[in-house]
Amino acid sequence: MKATVLKIAVAAGLMAGGATGAMAQQKNVTIGVSIPAATHGWTGGVVYHAQETAKLLEKGYPGLKVIVKTSPDGASQANALDDLTSQKVDALVVLPFNSDELTNPVREIKKRGTFVTVVDRGLKDPSIQDIYVAGNNPEFGRVAGKYFVDNLKQGNVVVFRGIPTVIDEERVSNFEKALEGSGVKVIDKQYANWNRDDAFKVMQDFLSKHPKIDAVWASDDDMALGIMEAIRQAKREDIKFVLGGAGMKDMIKKVMDGDKMIPADVSYPPSMISTAMGVTAAHFYSNAPMRGTYVLNAQLITKDNAKDHYFPNSPF
């Protein structure tokens, strides 16, 4: 969809002022929001934005009820979807914990006639969704890969994957494509579940296996923090930099301050859940067509533009 339509949808969904209330007709609608629990910083940001957006939407749209449920794993999220179904939701906004476990449960909800908005991690069957909202995951990988080609030029790199999902595959495959024909070589890659502690353990393994690592693609700021701690404890000085992603405020501050180990970051805002909830509500309360795909661009964050991405009061 065009950017102008996205802006209209978000404004309709998130502005809880008089204009929205005046335009919206009284209509009883229930939206269920199913998201991962705050198992790491980025999902903590998602939970925060979902809860705040629910309040704004209920204030702005007469008759709207928003139910937000968080789940610590895929099986728990499938159970949470059953609970939301029992509450007869008209729409479901879901950020799947993982693609494999959640595709069939969401499909069953769709069969009941529920309007479905999928956020971020994607399902194995895209035909289930009415709306898809995500960061530009292929671009996320390409931007990161280009940074390595332009700044490392040649050397050995280890890669940290997240959770086995559609978006993880999009990121990694496009990162590797960006390296093709360059002097940058991926010598190892491993899943670390977008988790700081898991990344710490994986990096310890990488450090023991590989005597020379020139740089690390963490692909996630939480994982980058675990990686940095492993490097510090091992007292390794061969690693030139670590590139994370998602725009965690602590990492953006390091970029702003000129930290040589964290010279850049790649954006992937957790506030995309707000966009998803906004366009879903607008589907029921506005005359504008909302179905479609909404993609938020991935930007390279450097010292030159870091101040535009730094939000000190953000939970993430």
Helices and strands as residue ranges (DSSP letters): H 3-14, H 18-23, E 29-36, H 41-60, E 64-71, H 74-86, E 91-94, H 99-111, E 115-119, G 126-128, E 131-135, H 137-151, E 154-161, H 166-179, E 183-191, H 196-209, E 215-217, H 221-234, E 241-243, H 249-256, E 265-266, H 272-285, E 292-296, E 300-301, G 306-309
